[in-house]
C-alpha cells in the first residue's frame, strides 16, 4: 500500500457579507479530494500539523521568539 500527503488550505478570507464563504471553503477541499480520487487515491484522514519556526541569529539576538504555524495535511492511500 502507498500513502501520500497533501497540504490543504488552512484559512479562508471572505469579504464582509459574503454568505458563500463556508461553501467556498468546502469547495476548496472538495476540489483537492476529487483530484486525488481521479488519480486513484483514497482519502484516509486529515491532520493538523504544527510547524515551529525559530528566529534567525540576528532576530534571536533582538529578542524575537519562535512562532508556530498550523497547517492541514490530507492523507491518502492506494
PyMOL commands that set and color helices and strands:
alter all, ss='L'
color gray80, all
select helices_A, chain A and resi 21-38+57-61
alter helices_A, ss='H'
color red, helices_A
select strands_A, chain A and resi 3-8+42-53+67-77
alter strands_A, ss='S'
color yellow, strands_A
deselect
rebuild
show_as cartoon
